[in-house]
């Protein structure tokens, strides 16, 4: 892994070494007859806290974070919402909470309606098996032939057991994790290897680093895609579409040309990929004209269709033994010597799916949930930026299939300028999203009011402050308006589909140009009822197979 020295030329250029990009580059480089250049804007993943599971929030607003914020959200008291995204090898898989939650088979079958049967659950399940490898398998759906470590938590807090007991107490089923349907409440499976984070840098790039045909360059900010000029046809037939020939990339303050002999693949994620497409002249024509960017392809859906999971949480005070003391010298010593203890925790140690009464009104298909309940063995407050002020827990309601849509738009033609992120939280015209998340918080209160969780809580509140003097409905309203935030799953801004309006086709090729693809969460037509790291890695794997088949 290197910086700017050496040739910037390869058969394939992959932009972004995140969940999808690292997997894609490593898989392409398995063929010794081709060369792969992987460009990553961030630094190498060398900081110790990148590898200690419970330390992930210490990375927020730091050098390994793109450090994004949304525009003010009217439905959330006009607040801007912090969106951390990984800016290092492994991308957001180096910054996330390591929860391995695939989603439901129906989510992928919904993709298939838009992008064809090759994106159905039946077609993708073998890819999930390929990327999962468990040290301690818990159910039959996890394979053993892939590089990604997925394992049980090594040292969960006893409060997580109380959370699952609470779920049973109110009538929910407790099931194995990652079932394709019928998923209930579970202890979180994690993308770890023996208690340490297993990012895609760990599981894909490091095993591939000795291959002479793979070059990884960090500190490499791609400014735009370059295109070869179309040849005029004297016979009067239409010229060929523009062909991606490489990228302009800034390394150590110097802009250089990197050349691709076969293809350029964008894997920057749901924010950076649409930004790069628009900077390259592919996007809504009027918007590009506003910023003086020459139009290459009028693609109105670039940067549109943005979807994200909003979470609203309540944080009751707990009796002790939570992650509040996780940073103590004793816990650090235990982690360093045994890879166990509080620092091996993903923080969100349990979760479960529920179907609220709003689901029937909203037309959610029978058997599918509309809320995920997430359980953290610490008070997760201030968007993860505020250290826990005391012993506490968090129960959060995640709006897992929102109707609201948002946009990514350029603020400037300067590639270093941050884009305008507007997720449009709770803006669906019928108010279904708001009603659903409030119903989810009612379910959190129902779980909290069980013998199992009363035994480990005090009756006091960390968030909302003074919650003991409020009704559950008052706590819910305040939690949504004042404390809700992203759960870090933006998708959809370069969606795939069989229709001409989609940004990429089912083979992930950008429409209107040649030799340019997208492989990351931006191609997802709809956000899944789960967490996006697992399917993003699968998209990288699928892209590698599609590209190899094309050449």
C-alpha positions, 0 to 999 in steps of 0.5 A, a space after each residue: 500500500 503506497 502513496 503517489 510514487 509509481 505508475 498510475 495505470 492499470 486495467 481496472 481503476 477502483 475509486 474508494 477502498 470501502 466495504 464494496 471497493 476493497 472487496 471488488 479490488 481484491 477479487 479482481 486481483 485474483 486474476 494474475 493476468 490483469 492489473 488493479 489500481 485502488 485509489 483511497 482518499 483517506 489514510 491507511 487504517 493504522 490507528 489502534 482505535 480503528 481495530 478496537 470494537 467499542 472505540 468506534 465513536 472515538 473516530 467520529 469527527 476525526 481524521 478517518 471520518 469524512 465528517 458530513 452533516 445534513 442540511 437542517 431537517 424541519 421535522 427534527 426541530 431544524 437540526 443538522 444531523 451528523 453523518 460519519 463516513 469512513 475515510 480510510 482503508 475499509 471505508 465505513 467498515 472501519 468506522 461502523 459498529 460491526 453489526 452483521 444484519 443481512 436483512 430479509 429475503 423480501 428486501 432483495 426480492 424487491 430489488 429484483 423487481 427493479 433490477 432483475 432476478 440476478 439481484 433476488 435473494 435466491 441469486 444473492 444468498 450464495 454471495 452472502 455465504 461466500 463473504 461470511 466465515 465464522 469462527 463459531 457458527 450459530 446457524 446453517 446460513 453462514 458459510 466457511 469459504 469467504 474472507 469476511 469474519 463474522 462471529 458471535 460476540 465474545 463477551 456481551 454484557 448481561 444486560 443483553 440477555 435481559 433485553 432478550 428476556 424482555 422480548 420473550 416477556 412481551 411475546 416476541 420470538 427470540 431467533 437465530 440471527 440473519 434468518 431470511 424470513 421470520 427473524 425475531 430478536 437476536 444477539 448481534 453477530 459482528 464483523 470481527 475476528 477473535 474480538 478485533 474489528 474485521 473491516 474489508 481492509 483486514 479481510 480482503 486487502 491484507 490477504 491480497 497485499 502481496 499480489 504484484 497486480 494490485 496497487 493500493 494508493 492512499 491519500 488519493 482524492 479523485 477529482 473526476 472521471 476522464 473520458 476518451 473522445 468519441 470518434 466521428 462516424 463519416 457514415 452519419 451513424 451516431 457516435 459511440 458513447 463516451 468511454 471512461 479512460 481514467 480519472 484525475 486524482 490529487 495526491 500530495 497536492 498534485 493532480 495526476 492522470 490515472 489511466 484505465 485500460 478496461 474500466 473505471 469502477 466507482 465505489 465511493 458510497 452513497 455520498 461520494 459516488 453521486 458527487 463524483 458522477 456529477 463532477 464528471 458531467 453525469 447528472 441532472 442537466 440544470 443542476 450541473 449548469 448551475 455549477 458550470 459543469 459541462 454536461 456529458 449525460 443528462 441523468 436526473 436520478 444521480 443524487 436522487 432517491 436518497 434513503 436512510 435509516 433514522 433512529 430515535 432512542 431512549 436511554 434509561 439509567 442502569 444499575 451497573 456493569 454497562 459499558 460506562 466503565 469500558 475505557 478503564 485501565 482494567 478493561 484496556 488491559 483485559 482487551 489487549 491480553 485476551 481480546 475480551 471484555 467491554 472493549 470487544 463490544 459492538 455497543 449495540 449488542 442486541 436487536 429485533 424486528 417488530 411489526 407495528 400497528 402502522 404497518 397494516 395501514 401503510 400496506 407493509 406486506 404481511 410478515 414483514 417488520 416496519 421497525 428494528 429495535 436496537 439495544 445498546 449496553 450504554 447510553 448512546 447520546 449526542 449522536 455518539 459524540 457525547 461520552 456516556 455520563 453514567 451507567 445506562 442503556 439505550 433502546 432505539 427504534 429504527 425506521 427500517 423502510 422509510 417512505 421519505 426520500 432525499 437528495 445529494 447535491 453539489 454545493 460547488 464544482 470544487 471536488 474538495 467541497 462537501 456536498 449538500 445532504 438532504 435526507 428528507 427525514 419524515 417528509 413523506 406526505 402521508 406522515 407514515 414514517 413519523 407514525 411508524 417511528 413513534 409506534 416503534 418507541 412505544 414498543 421500546 417503552 413496552 420492553 422497558 416496562 418488563 420484569 427483565 429490564 426493570 431488574 437492571 434499570 433504576 427508574 431514572 433517565 439519561 435521555 430524555 433528561 427528566 424523563 421520569 416526569 414525562 409520559 411515554 408519549 412525551 418521551 417519544 415525541 422529544 426523542 424523535 424531534 430532539 435526539 433522533 439521528 442516522 443509524 448510518 445506512 444511506 443508499 440509493 443515489 445511483 440506483 440500479 434498474 432495468 428502466 432507462 431512468 436508472 443510473 446504472 443497469 443491472 450489471 452496474 454499468 453507468 448508462 450513457 457512457 462506456 467502461 464506467 460502473 458503480 459498485 457500492 450502496 448507492 446502487 441499492 434501489 431501496 434500503 433493506 430491513 437490516 444493516 447495509 455493510 453486509 449487502 455492500 460487500 456482496 455488491 462488491 463481490 457481484 461486481 467482480 463477477 460481472 466484470 470478469 464475465 464481461 472481459 
